[in-house]
Amino acid sequence: MTIDSLRRLAVFILLVLLQVLVFNRIWLLGVATPMLIAYFIIALPRNYPRWGALLWGFFMGLAVDMFCNTPGVTAAPMTLIALLQPYLIELFLPRDAEPDIKSSARSLGVAHFLSLASILVVIFCLVFFALEAFTFDSWLYCLKCTGASSLLTVVLIMAFETVRR
């Protein structure tokens, strides 16, 4: 294994443990919980193999699902944003960007990274809470949870990006 793979595995384990042990226990105002595991997929480099991103996303979601006893509720949106990330990152990169540029606030610029992270986090939260509710009876509550959790997650992602610099 390369150093990059070991580092990615360490971040994988750290984010899964943080999500399961800390963030899943936070419910601000009864609707907002941070979904920081999405940051793992958002931060993948530009030319990362798509099959690798899909596997990382699926297994990260599966790990969280196994700990939280929610079969597929996290794995599905993680796999979806892993599928969409390579296409969305192309929208925010300059044409002359390097092929292996990493997705970060420093390399993309704060505004572009914020837009990319916001889109992917909203998609993640929307699918997550729709699968969690599994009904359209409480669609207003689902939208409240999606909006509040997306906002909280994006704020935490931007905080980690400023510390990461």
Rosetta blueprint (number, residue, H / E / L):
1 M L
2 T L
3 I H
4 D H
5 S H
6 L H
7 R H
8 R H
9 L H
10 A H
11 V H
12 F H
13 I H
14 L H
15 L H
16 V H
17 L H
18 L H
19 Q H
20 V H
21 L H
22 V L
23 F H
24 N H
25 R H
26 I L
27 W L
28 L E
29 L L
30 G L
31 V L
32 A E
33 T L
34 P L
35 M L
36 L L
37 I L
38 A H
39 Y H
40 F H
41 I H
42 I H
43 A L
44 L L
45 P L
46 R L
47 N L
48 Y L
49 P L
50 R H
51 W H
52 G H
53 A H
54 L H
55 L H
56 W H
57 G H
58 F H
59 F H
60 M H
61 G H
62 L H
63 A H
64 V H
65 D H
66 M H
67 F H
68 C H
69 N L
70 T L
71 P L
72 G L
73 V L
74 T L
75 A H
76 A H
77 P H
78 M H
79 T H
80 L H
81 I H
82 A H
83 L H
84 L H
85 Q H
86 P H
87 Y H
88 L H
89 I H
90 E H
91 L H
92 F H
93 L L
94 P L
95 R L
96 D L
97 A L
98 E L
99 P L
100 D L
101 I L
102 K L
103 S L
104 S L
105 A H
106 R H
107 S H
108 L H
109 G L
110 V H
111 A H
112 H H
113 F H
114 L H
115 S H
116 L H
117 A H
118 S H
119 I H
120 L H
121 V H
122 V H
123 I H
124 F H
125 C H
126 L H
127 V H
128 F H
129 F H
130 A H
131 L H
132 E H
133 A H
134 F L
135 T L
136 F L
137 D L
138 S L
139 W H
140 L H
141 Y H
142 C H
143 L H
144 K H
145 C H
146 T H
147 G H
148 A H
149 S H
150 S H
151 L H
152 L H
153 T H
154 V H
155 V H
156 L H
157 I H
158 M H
159 A H
160 F H
161 E H
162 T H
163 V H
164 R H
165 R L
